[in-house]
Each structure stands twice: as structure tokens, then as C-alpha cells.
Amino acid sequence: MKKILTTLACALLGTATIFAAGGSDKNAGSKTYTLKLSTQLNETSVMVQGFKELAENVKTKSGGRLQIQVYPSAQLGNDEDVIEQAIQGVNVAVLTDGGRMGNYVKDIGIIGMAYFADTYDDVLKVTQGNTFAKWVDELASKNDIRVLSFNWYDGSRSFYTHKPVNAPADLKGLRIRTPGAPAWAESVSALGATPIAMPWNDTYSGIQSKALDGCEVQLTSAVPARLYEVVKYLDKTEHFQLINGLIVGEKWFKTLPEDLQKLLVTETQAEGEKNARIVEAKSAELEAELVKQGITIVNVDKEPFKKAADAAYDKLGFAELRKQIYKEIGKN
């Protein structure tokens, strides 16, 4: 596997050299730069459509000098591997989340914790605050990770199971697929389930073969993945608000002329919030499609789940940090 990743990284670095030769020469107005945008989401995802719109906007506004190529369905590899390629200086961008970024700056993982926020706007306030800005600076200065934007939203995540889940006790013993980052795994464990880290593209077959008892995921992925064929219930815990970021490597970012750096950041942030509102508007439609396909919706009482989630904050040392951030954004 390491050999394969090294080969891929070298190939991509070769492309980066061709397109970005000359480094940070601010007068290199005729040079063309390319950025490969990687995501596990499939072609039909609302967010992938947003990435394609972003690519068109950047290409037009840069006069073709900066071009973004979108690679859905993990075509460039899993997120963790592509993030490492970005850090090495490869010309790749990755759609990521607070949980995965918590592997580099621990405290940023809190935005991926269960019930940290109730809505997109709640968590958006956090990403616009001083504490989050410090995390972004640390990602760049200590980890060579440049955050282009952290306002992309893919909806709230809930459990999808064979049997109805009304309380944390109903999750006991259930093997639930979730991303492997500590914030996600510890949260799912605190809510009562056994977290299983598995690539998203393997989740359908994992449930079908009974290696998994279900998963937790957002509506925008559940419908395209046809989860209604392998589970019976959507348990609306809405425990995670899935805010995402687009990151690139600091080394590659600095090869861009200053005007293209500014354009990339500005356009990524603008498209991120625009796309987030589209995702919000489609939630009811996607839920209705699941019902049409035979899924039963379980509207749970969230309070017992919120109380159970506190154990994860204590275990990861996030309890006091949560209080600090809530005070910063004026949340009780």
C-alpha cells in the first residue's frame, strides 16, 4: 500500500511541477496551475455539484490560469491518504471535517463531536470565531495544512438500522459504521453503539453481509447509496452537524501567485455557504424519498442522547473547551 501511495504521490507531484513550475513568482501571469479536488462523495452529491460550480467560477475568474479538477467517489484514495499527499506538497485539495483535522490539531476535533451544535448556523459561528482562527493558524504553521474554507455543510447525521432505535440503550451491541477519527468514534460509543471504521464505499456491502448492523450518515449520502435496500429505519438522532472544510497543502498553496491565492480562498468560501443552503433546502425532499422507498422514520427524544454524549467530551478532554467556545459565540 505504501508503495502504491508513493507512486501516486510522485505522479501527482510531477503534474504539480509541470503546472506550477517557478514557485511563488508573483509575476508569472501566464502560468497555469491545476488543483485536483478529492472527495469520497459520489457524482450525484449536492456538494460535488457545488465543487463543479466552484471549478467553473475559479477557471473563469482566473482567465484559465487556475483550474480545479473534481474527483468524486474517492478516485484519488481515502481521505487520510490524500491529506498526507497534500501535506507533502501534492496539488490536491481534500474535503475533510473537524474529526479528521483533530488528528493534527486536537482541539479542532470538537466541532465533530455529538451534539456540539444543533444547526449549521450554530457551528458556522464557531468557524468564524477567534478560537477556530487559532486552530487554522496552527494547522498551517505546524502541519502544513491550509484551510481554504470550513463552511461546507452536508446536513445532520443520524443512525440507519435494522431495528428501531428510541434510546441509547437500543444501540447497545450494534456495530455501526462511522469514520475512524476519535471525535466520531468516541461519540458513537458514548451514544451506545460499537463504532466500526470502514470506508464509506464498503458500507452498503458491510450492512448487507451483516458485518455491520447499520451506519450513521447524512441524508445526502444515504439516498444516493440506496441504504433503503439494506436497512429499515432512519433513527433521527441528528447527533452530528456535518460541517466540512476544503484543505490544501501549505507548500502547494504558496506556489500560487498572490492573486490566485486570494481568488481560491474567496471563491471557495462563497461557494461553500451557497451550497450549504442548498443542502439545507433539500433535506425534507431526501427524507421523503427514503420514506417512499420503505424506510420508517423514528423521531427520537434527543435529550437522553445528548446526556449520553457528555461521556465522550469527558473522555477526550473537551468538556471545558465546549464551555469556553459556547461562551465565545453566546450559546447557553
KAFENKA-V740426 format. One record per residue. N is the residue number from 0. PSI is psi in whole degrees, -180 to 180 (999 if undefined). OMEGA is omega in whole degrees, -180 to 180 (* if undefined). NEAR is the number of other C-alpha atoms within 10 Angstrom. Layout:
n=[N | N]
psi=[PSI | PSI]
omega=[OMEGA | OMEGA]
near=[NEAR | NEAR]
//
This chain:
n=[0 | 1 | 2 | 3 | 4 | 5 | 6 | 7 | 8 | 9 | 10 | 11 | 12 | 13 | 14 | 15 | 16 | 17 | 18 | 19 | 20 | 21 | 22 | 23 | 24 | 25 | 26 | 27 | 28 | 29 | 30 | 31 | 32 | 33 | 34 | 35 | 36 | 37 | 38 | 39 | 40 | 41 | 42 | 43 | 44 | 45 | 46 | 47 | 48 | 49 | 50 | 51 | 52 | 53 | 54 | 55 | 56 | 57 | 58 | 59 | 60 | 61 | 62 | 63 | 64 | 65 | 66 | 67 | 68 | 69 | 70 | 71 | 72 | 73 | 74 | 75 | 76 | 77 | 78 | 79 | 80 | 81 | 82 | 83 | 84 | 85 | 86 | 87 | 88 | 89 | 90 | 91 | 92 | 93 | 94 | 95 | 96 | 97 | 98 | 99 | 100 | 101 | 102 | 103 | 104 | 105 | 106 | 107 | 108 | 109 | 110 | 111 | 112 | 113 | 114 | 115 | 116 | 117 | 118 | 119 | 120 | 121 | 122 | 123 | 124 | 125 | 126 | 127 | 128 | 129 | 130 | 131 | 132 | 133 | 134 | 135 | 136 | 137 | 138 | 139 | 140 | 141 | 142 | 143 | 144 | 145 | 146 | 147 | 148 | 149 | 150 | 151 | 152 | 153 | 154 | 155 | 156 | 157 | 158 | 159 | 160 | 161 | 162 | 163 | 164 | 165 | 166 | 167 | 168 | 169 | 170 | 171 | 172 | 173 | 174 | 175 | 176 | 177 | 178 | 179 | 180 | 181 | 182 | 183 | 184 | 185 | 186 | 187 | 188 | 189 | 190 | 191 | 192 | 193 | 194 | 195 | 196 | 197 | 198 | 199 | 200 | 201 | 202 | 203 | 204 | 205 | 206 | 207 | 208 | 209 | 210 | 211 | 212 | 213 | 214 | 215 | 216 | 217 | 218 | 219 | 220 | 221 | 222 | 223 | 224 | 225 | 226 | 227 | 228 | 229 | 230 | 231 | 232 | 233 | 234 | 235 | 236 | 237 | 238 | 239 | 240 | 241 | 242 | 243 | 244 | 245 | 246 | 247 | 248 | 249 | 250 | 251 | 252 | 253 | 254 | 255 | 256 | 257 | 258 | 259 | 260 | 261 | 262 | 263 | 264 | 265 | 266 | 267 | 268 | 269 | 270 | 271 | 272 | 273 | 274 | 275 | 276 | 277 | 278 | 279 | 280 | 281 | 282 | 283 | 284 | 285 | 286 | 287 | 288 | 289 | 290 | 291 | 292 | 293 | 294 | 295 | 296 | 297 | 298 | 299 | 300 | 301 | 302 | 303 | 304 | 305 | 306 | 307 | 308 | 309 | 310 | 311 | 312 | 313 | 314 | 315 | 316 | 317 | 318 | 319 | 320 | 321 | 322 | 323 | 324 | 325 | 326 | 327 | 328 | 329 | 330 | 331]
psi=[-43 | -38 | -42 | -45 | -38 | -41 | -45 | -44 | -42 | -40 | -44 | -37 | -35 | -42 | -41 | -39 | -41 | -44 | -23 | 26 | 139 | -4 | -133 | 32 | 109 | -11 | 8 | 63 | -17 | -7 | 151 | 138 | 146 | 148 | 126 | 116 | 119 | 137 | 151 | -16 | 150 | 175 | -32 | -5 | 142 | -39 | -37 | -37 | -36 | -37 | -38 | -37 | -40 | -44 | -42 | -43 | -45 | -42 | -45 | -48 | -19 | 2 | 30 | 0 | -28 | 122 | 135 | 128 | 126 | 128 | 93 | 178 | 35 | 36 | -28 | -1 | 176 | 161 | -44 | -42 | -41 | -35 | -43 | -36 | -42 | -44 | -34 | -15 | 5 | 149 | 64 | 145 | 150 | 135 | 120 | -173 | 173 | -35 | -47 | -37 | -21 | -16 | -16 | -43 | 103 | -47 | -26 | -18 | -19 | -28 | -9 | 9 | 153 | 130 | 26 | -34 | 155 | -20 | 168 | -44 | -33 | -50 | -27 | -38 | -39 | -44 | -14 | 3 | 173 | -37 | -44 | -38 | -36 | -38 | -41 | -42 | -40 | -37 | -40 | -49 | -32 | -17 | 0 | 35 | 120 | 119 | 117 | -41 | 155 | 49 | 14 | 140 | 134 | 17 | -176 | 151 | 139 | 175 | 144 | 118 | 170 | -27 | 155 | 143 | 116 | -19 | 161 | -35 | -28 | -15 | -9 | 128 | -5 | 129 | 108 | 126 | 133 | 155 | 154 | -5 | 147 | -42 | -41 | -52 | -46 | -35 | -48 | -39 | -44 | -33 | -8 | -15 | 171 | 111 | 135 | 119 | 122 | 141 | 141 | -39 | -15 | -2 | -45 | -51 | -32 | -41 | -43 | -39 | -1 | 15 | -26 | 151 | -3 | -166 | 173 | 130 | 169 | 160 | -38 | -20 | -32 | -42 | -53 | -30 | -6 | 42 | -24 | -13 | -18 | -7 | 167 | -23 | 142 | 110 | 105 | 70 | -30 | 50 | -30 | 137 | 108 | 81 | 139 | 161 | 155 | 124 | 153 | 171 | 142 | -37 | -46 | -42 | -38 | -10 | -15 | 144 | 156 | -37 | -34 | -32 | -49 | -43 | -44 | -45 | -48 | -48 | -37 | -42 | -41 | -46 | -32 | -51 | -37 | -46 | -35 | -40 | -32 | -44 | -45 | -44 | -24 | -6 | -47 | -40 | -43 | -40 | -40 | -36 | -39 | -43 | -43 | -34 | 4 | 3 | 138 | 130 | 129 | 110 | 97 | 159 | 114 | -20 | -45 | -33 | -41 | -41 | -42 | -34 | -23 | -31 | -34 | -38 | -42 | -43 | -39 | 1 | 32 | -1 | -48 | -36 | -39 | -43 | -43 | -45 | -40 | -38 | -40 | -38 | 3 | 30 | 133 | 999]
omega=[-180 | 180 | 180 | -179 | 179 | 178 | 179 | -180 | -180 | 180 | -180 | 177 | 177 | 177 | 180 | -179 | -180 | -173 | -174 | 180 | 178 | 174 | -170 | 177 | -173 | -180 | -176 | -176 | -178 | -178 | 178 | -179 | 178 | -179 | 180 | -176 | -175 | 175 | 175 | -178 | -178 | -172 | -175 | -178 | 176 | -179 | 178 | 175 | 176 | 178 | 180 | 176 | 176 | -179 | 179 | -180 | -179 | 179 | -178 | -174 | 177 | -177 | 179 | -178 | 178 | -178 | 180 | 176 | -175 | 179 | 178 | 174 | 175 | -179 | -180 | -179 | 179 | -172 | -177 | -180 | -178 | 175 | 179 | 176 | 179 | -180 | 179 | 179 | 177 | -177 | 179 | 170 | -177 | 169 | -175 | -176 | -178 | 180 | -180 | 178 | 176 | 174 | -178 | 173 | -168 | -171 | -179 | 178 | -177 | -179 | 175 | -178 | -180 | 176 | 172 | 179 | -180 | -178 | 175 | -177 | 177 | -177 | 176 | 177 | -180 | -178 | 179 | -176 | -177 | -179 | 179 | 179 | 178 | 178 | 179 | 178 | -179 | 176 | -179 | -172 | -175 | -174 | 180 | 177 | 178 | 176 | 176 | 178 | 176 | -178 | 175 | -173 | -180 | 176 | 178 | -179 | 178 | -179 | 175 | -169 | 177 | -179 | -177 | 177 | 179 | -177 | 179 | -179 | -180 | 179 | -176 | 178 | -179 | 178 | -173 | 177 | 175 | 175 | -170 | -179 | -177 | -179 | -180 | -175 | -179 | 178 | -180 | 177 | 179 | 179 | 172 | -175 | 173 | -177 | 178 | 177 | -178 | 176 | -178 | -178 | 178 | -173 | -180 | -179 | 178 | 178 | -179 | -179 | -179 | 170 | 175 | 174 | 180 | 180 | 171 | -172 | 180 | -178 | -176 | 175 | -177 | -177 | 179 | -180 | 178 | 180 | 180 | 177 | -175 | 175 | -177 | -171 | 166 | -180 | -169 | 175 | -179 | -172 | 176 | 168 | -168 | 172 | -174 | 176 | 170 | -179 | 171 | 175 | 179 | -179 | 180 | -178 | -178 | 174 | -180 | 170 | -175 | -179 | 179 | 174 | -179 | -180 | -178 | 180 | -177 | -178 | 179 | 179 | -180 | -179 | 179 | -179 | 177 | -179 | 179 | -180 | 177 | 178 | 178 | -176 | -176 | -174 | -178 | 179 | -179 | 178 | 178 | 178 | 178 | 179 | 178 | -178 | 174 | 179 | 174 | 180 | 176 | 179 | -173 | 168 | -173 | -174 | 177 | 179 | 178 | 179 | 180 | -177 | -179 | -178 | 180 | 178 | 179 | -176 | -178 | 178 | -176 | -174 | -179 | 178 | 178 | 178 | -179 | -178 | 178 | 178 | -179 | -177 | 178 | -180 | -180 | *]
near=[6 | 8 | 8 | 9 | 16 | 12 | 12 | 17 | 23 | 14 | 13 | 19 | 21 | 14 | 17 | 21 | 17 | 14 | 17 | 22 | 16 | 13 | 15 | 15 | 15 | 13 | 9 | 15 | 12 | 9 | 17 | 17 | 22 | 19 | 22 | 18 | 24 | 27 | 25 | 21 | 21 | 19 | 15 | 13 | 18 | 19 | 24 | 22 | 15 | 19 | 25 | 16 | 14 | 23 | 21 | 16 | 20 | 22 | 17 | 13 | 14 | 17 | 12 | 17 | 18 | 22 | 20 | 23 | 16 | 20 | 22 | 18 | 18 | 17 | 12 | 20 | 16 | 17 | 18 | 13 | 13 | 25 | 24 | 17 | 24 | 25 | 21 | 17 | 22 | 29 | 29 | 29 | 28 | 26 | 22 | 22 | 22 | 25 | 25 | 22 | 24 | 20 | 15 | 18 | 17 | 18 | 21 | 24 | 22 | 23 | 27 | 27 | 27 | 28 | 20 | 20 | 22 | 14 | 17 | 21 | 13 | 15 | 20 | 18 | 18 | 18 | 20 | 13 | 13 | 13 | 16 | 18 | 13 | 12 | 20 | 21 | 15 | 16 | 22 | 18 | 12 | 10 | 14 | 22 | 27 | 25 | 21 | 21 | 23 | 24 | 27 | 29 | 26 | 26 | 25 | 24 | 23 | 20 | 24 | 30 | 26 | 14 | 16 | 19 | 21 | 18 | 19 | 21 | 13 | 14 | 22 | 14 | 12 | 18 | 21 | 27 | 29 | 23 | 20 | 16 | 18 | 20 | 27 | 24 | 23 | 23 | 27 | 28 | 21 | 23 | 27 | 20 | 24 | 21 | 24 | 20 | 16 | 16 | 16 | 21 | 15 | 10 | 21 | 21 | 13 | 19 | 22 | 15 | 11 | 12 | 14 | 21 | 23 | 29 | 29 | 24 | 24 | 19 | 25 | 22 | 20 | 21 | 16 | 15 | 16 | 13 | 25 | 23 | 13 | 20 | 21 | 21 | 23 | 29 | 22 | 19 | 26 | 23 | 26 | 25 | 26 | 25 | 24 | 22 | 22 | 23 | 25 | 28 | 26 | 21 | 19 | 26 | 26 | 15 | 22 | 24 | 19 | 15 | 11 | 20 | 15 | 13 | 16 | 24 | 15 | 15 | 17 | 25 | 20 | 14 | 19 | 23 | 18 | 15 | 24 | 21 | 15 | 15 | 21 | 15 | 12 | 14 | 17 | 11 | 10 | 18 | 18 | 12 | 15 | 21 | 15 | 11 | 15 | 13 | 21 | 18 | 17 | 16 | 14 | 16 | 12 | 17 | 11 | 14 | 22 | 18 | 13 | 20 | 24 | 19 | 18 | 23 | 22 | 11 | 12 | 16 | 14 | 20 | 15 | 11 | 14 | 16 | 12 | 13 | 18 | 17 | 11 | 14 | 15 | 9 | 11 | 6]
//
